[in-house]
Amino acid sequence: MDLAAIPWRATRYDGLSVHFYTSNRDTHRVVALIRMQPGCGYPRHRHRGREDVLVLRGGYRDELGTHGRGEFAVYADGTTHTPVAVDESEDDCVLLVVAHEGIKLV
């Protein structure tokens, strides 16, 4: 996968961009790539339904630990966390995310 060819969309959060493969407004299911620059992160949020995360590049840490390249994390319905890209690497953290019923910022 050529990550440089992805049409990333900037977000209102510093160092965070996203590319949606699919997003369903009725079910809130989202399949997306999320890119976080080292030291930057996604705001604290709660999962509505399960979320599956595959780390494609770099890594991140949250309240549940540190997750590196190639790791697969599963967050259960109701899980709350604040992922931040590890800054020990010069690589951006790139995640493939499937949020089965979306999230709510908290």
C-alpha positions in Angstrom: 0.0 0.0 0.0 1.4 3.4 -1.0 0.4 5.6 1.9 1.7 8.7 0.2 -0.9 8.2 -2.5 -3.9 8.1 -0.1 -6.1 11.3 -0.4 -5.8 12.2 3.3 -8.3 14.7 4.7 -7.1 17.1 7.4 -9.1 17.2 10.6 -9.6 20.0 13.2 -7.1 18.2 15.4 -3.4 19.0 15.0 -1.3 16.2 13.3 -4.4 14.0 12.6 -5.7 13.2 9.2 -8.2 10.6 7.9 -9.3 8.7 4.8 -12.7 7.2 4.8 -13.3 4.0 2.8 -16.9 3.8 3.9 -19.1 5.6 6.4 -22.7 4.7 7.0 -24.8 7.4 8.6 -27.6 4.9 9.5 -25.5 2.3 11.3 -22.5 4.7 12.2 -20.2 2.0 10.9 -16.9 3.4 9.6 -13.9 1.9 7.8 -11.1 4.3 7.6 -7.4 5.0 7.7 -6.2 7.3 10.5 -2.8 9.0 10.4 -1.4 10.6 13.5 1.9 12.5 13.6 4.3 11.5 16.4 3.0 13.0 19.7 -0.4 13.8 18.2 -3.6 11.9 18.9 -7.2 11.4 18.6 -9.5 13.0 21.2 -10.8 11.0 24.1 -13.8 9.0 22.9 -16.2 6.1 23.8 -17.0 3.3 21.5 -20.5 2.5 20.5 -20.1 -1.1 19.6 -16.8 -2.9 18.9 -13.8 -1.2 17.2 -11.1 -3.2 15.4 -7.7 -1.5 14.9 -4.7 -2.7 12.8 -1.5 -0.7 13.2 0.0 -0.4 9.7 2.9 1.9 10.5 4.4 3.5 13.6 2.6 3.0 16.9 0.3 4.5 19.5 -0.3 4.4 23.2 -3.5 4.7 25.2 -4.9 3.8 28.6 -4.6 0.1 27.6 -1.0 0.1 26.6 1.3 0.6 23.6 0.5 -0.9 20.2 3.1 -1.2 17.5 3.2 -2.0 13.8 1.4 -5.2 12.9 -0.5 -5.3 16.1 -4.3 -5.8 16.1 -6.4 -4.2 18.9 -10.0 -4.8 19.7 -12.0 -2.3 21.8 -15.3 -3.5 23.3 -18.5 -1.5 23.3 -18.3 1.2 25.9 -14.5 1.4 26.0 -13.1 4.9 26.5 -9.6 5.8 25.5 -7.3 8.6 24.1 -4.8 7.2 21.5 -1.6 9.2 20.9 1.1 8.4 18.4 4.3 7.3 20.0 7.0 9.9 19.4 10.0 7.5 19.7 9.7 7.0 15.9 10.0 9.5 13.1 7.1 7.6 11.3 3.5 8.7 11.5 1.2 6.3 13.1 -1.2 4.8 10.5 -4.2 2.8 11.6 -6.8 0.8 9.7 -9.9 1.2 11.8 -13.3 -0.5 11.7 -15.7 1.2 14.1 -18.8 -1.1 14.0 -21.2 1.4 15.5 -19.2 4.6 15.6 -17.8 6.6 18.5 -18.8 9.5 20.7 -16.3 12.2 21.8 -16.2 12.6 25.6 
